[in-house]
Amino acid sequence: MHARVIFLKRLSKNYWLLQLTKPEGLNFKAGQYISLKVHPDGHRRSYSLSDPPSSSHMNLLADVSPMGLGSKYILSLHPGSLVDFIGPLGKFIKTSDGLFLAGGSGIAPFLSMRAGPILWSLHRKSEVFDTGLNPLIFYTRDFLTQYLKSIQDLKNYHIYLCGSRPYVSGMTKLLISLGVISTQLHAEKFV
Ligand SMILES: Cc1cc2nc3c(=O)[nH]c(=O)nc-3n(C[C@H](O)[C@H](O)[C@H](O)COP(=O)(O)OP(=O)(O)OC[C@H]3O[C@@H](n4cnc5c(N)ncnc54)[C@H](O)[C@@H]3O)c2cc1C
């Protein structure tokens, strides 16, 4: 499938919003992603759709700090560029209310879901941008751990986790150490 770039906008130090046209007939569920062709050799990178399915366009939220093929491709785009993609893909769908834990760009599917409350882990203040929602922002793991420990009924929540592989693995271990069981956890790893 193809889409055209409407605009590319810098949101903070490493975060960019890429807005694409939405091909007619394309329907997605909040939490799904598309796979972009980022190199003529056929290399692909996945990006979650970050606006609600009812939107007339497709928004992607890209963290370009890895600066690999995907990041460089996104930064090379300009209004009118044609983007080759496959999708929508994925099964990271919200099936219940709960607690939403995002590492960095892992907030993207939660924005599409209009989910809340979101606990958002970022490395630096320079990475923050206005999400249109109201996430609780954490810069250190210690503060996040203290916050999670303060939730009395954590065992009763469905917990949705999204971010890099180390983030999801680290948070899974932490949550299990706090008494959460695996059936409460729903995770998407940005590998
Ligand atoms: C289902 C799915 C959905 C995704 N959705 C998004 C999204 O909405 N927004 C988004 O920005 N990314 C998303 N990703 C990740 C994205 O596909 C790329 O992998 C990522 O942006 C890095 O691409 P790159 O080509 O620039 O770097 P790569 O060439 O893949 O990596 C360059 C270097 O950076 C490291 N690296 C890669 N990713 C990270 C990271 N997150 N943190 C730290 N180091 C890293 C790699 O190990 C490597 O050493 C998603 C991934 C998956 C699987």
The ligand as an ORCA input file, in Angstrom:
! r2SCAN-3c Opt
* xyz 0 1
  C       5.278     -3.658     16.622
  C       6.284     -2.515     16.668
  C       5.831     -1.215     16.738
  C       6.752     -0.164     16.796
  N       6.274      1.119     16.910
  C       7.159      2.140     16.981
  C       6.690      3.485     17.111
  O       5.483      3.763     17.142
  N       7.627      4.472     17.206
  C       8.971      4.214     17.163
  O       9.774      5.164     17.244
  N       9.430      2.966     17.038
  C       8.560      1.925     16.936
  N       9.027      0.656     16.806
  C      10.472      0.470     16.685
  C      10.895      0.773     15.240
  O      10.342     -0.217     14.375
  C      12.399      0.724     15.052
  O      12.903     -0.522     15.448
  C      13.143      1.769     15.844
  O      12.610      3.043     15.556
  C      14.627      1.810     15.470
  O      14.739      1.839     14.078
  P      16.055      2.321     13.360
  O      16.051      1.661     12.008
  O      16.211      3.793     13.410
  O      17.250      1.720     14.220
  P      17.895      0.255     14.089
  O      18.781      0.180     12.887
  O      16.809     -0.753     14.177
  O      18.748      0.241     15.387
  C      19.936      1.063     15.542
  C      20.551      0.775     16.905
  O      19.695      1.294     17.941
  C      19.240      0.236     18.809
  N      17.825      0.501     19.080
  C      16.773      0.228     18.265
  N      15.612      0.626     18.828
  C      15.947      1.143     20.033
  C      15.183      1.716     21.081
  N      13.830      1.799     21.023
  N      15.854      2.165     22.171
  C      17.199      2.077     22.248
  N      17.978      1.528     21.290
  C      17.360      1.079     20.199
  C      19.463     -1.052     18.028
  O      19.706     -2.144     18.912
  C      20.695     -0.726     17.193
  O      21.885     -0.921     17.921
  C       8.136     -0.412     16.748
  C       8.586     -1.734     16.643
  C       7.686     -2.775     16.609
  C       8.200     -4.196     16.508
*
